[in-house]
Amino acid sequence: GGMGGGDIKYIAAAGALVGWKKVLLIIFIGAFLGSIVSIFQITVQKKSKKSLIPFGPFLSVATLITLFYGNLLIKLYIDNLAQ
């Protein structure tokens, strides 16, 4: 129920662009950004928990972050996981 058909198609296209490892990073970052914005809207703007927020813009920002910093983020994650 959370993602629509357009989000799935966007993730497929992003996966074709960056590969399967980085598409997982895109989904994670998009969900993280969406959660931050949702918490802000619920607490500060007094929106309802049932308010609909489009997921596509968060996926777009997450794709840009992954394109520029994806290798660094994956390396940081793997290095910290080993400790």
C-alpha positions as CSV (number, residue, x, y, z in Angstrom):
1,G,0.0,0.0,0.0
2,G,2.9,2.4,0.5
3,M,4.4,2.4,-2.9
4,G,2.5,2.9,-6.1
5,G,3.2,1.6,-9.6
6,G,5.2,4.7,-10.5
7,D,7.5,4.2,-7.6
8,I,8.2,0.6,-8.6
9,K,9.0,1.7,-12.2
10,Y,11.2,4.5,-11.0
11,I,13.2,2.0,-8.8
12,A,13.5,-0.3,-11.7
13,A,14.9,2.5,-13.9
14,A,17.3,3.6,-11.1
15,G,18.4,0.0,-10.6
16,A,19.2,-0.2,-14.3
17,L,21.3,3.0,-13.9
18,V,23.2,2.3,-10.7
19,G,23.0,-1.5,-10.2
20,W,21.3,-3.8,-7.7
21,K,23.6,-3.0,-4.7
22,K,23.0,0.7,-5.0
23,V,19.3,0.4,-5.7
24,L,19.0,-1.1,-2.2
25,L,20.7,2.0,-0.9
26,I,18.3,4.2,-2.8
27,I,15.3,2.5,-1.2
28,F,16.8,2.8,2.2
29,I,17.8,6.5,1.9
30,G,14.4,7.3,0.3
31,A,12.6,5.7,3.2
32,F,14.8,7.4,5.7
33,L,14.2,10.9,4.1
34,G,10.5,10.2,3.8
35,S,10.4,9.2,7.5
36,I,12.1,12.4,8.6
37,V,9.8,14.6,6.5
38,S,6.7,12.7,7.8
39,I,7.7,13.0,11.4
40,F,8.3,16.8,10.8
41,Q,4.9,17.2,9.2
42,I,3.1,15.2,12.0
43,T,4.8,17.1,14.8
44,V,5.2,20.6,13.5
45,Q,2.6,21.0,10.8
46,K,0.0,18.9,12.7
47,K,-0.8,16.7,9.7
48,S,-2.7,13.5,10.2
49,K,-0.9,10.2,10.3
50,K,-3.1,9.1,7.4
51,S,-2.0,12.0,5.2
52,L,-0.6,10.9,1.9
53,I,3.0,11.9,1.0
54,P,4.4,11.2,-2.5
55,F,7.4,8.9,-2.3
56,G,8.8,9.8,-5.7
57,P,10.6,13.0,-4.7
58,F,12.4,11.1,-1.9
59,L,13.5,8.4,-4.3
60,S,14.8,11.1,-6.6
61,V,16.9,12.8,-3.9
62,A,18.1,9.4,-2.8
63,T,19.2,8.6,-6.3
64,L,21.2,11.8,-6.5
65,I,22.8,11.1,-3.1
66,T,23.6,7.5,-4.3
67,L,25.1,8.7,-7.6
68,F,27.5,11.1,-5.9
69,Y,28.2,9.4,-2.6
70,G,27.0,5.8,-3.0
71,N,30.4,4.1,-3.0
72,L,31.5,6.2,0.0
73,L,28.3,5.3,2.0
74,I,28.6,1.6,1.2
75,K,32.3,1.6,2.2
76,L,31.5,3.4,5.5
77,Y,28.7,0.9,6.2
78,I,31.0,-2.1,5.5
79,D,33.9,-0.7,7.5
80,N,31.7,0.0,10.5
81,L,30.0,-3.4,10.2
82,A,33.3,-5.1,10.5
83,Q,34.1,-3.4,13.9
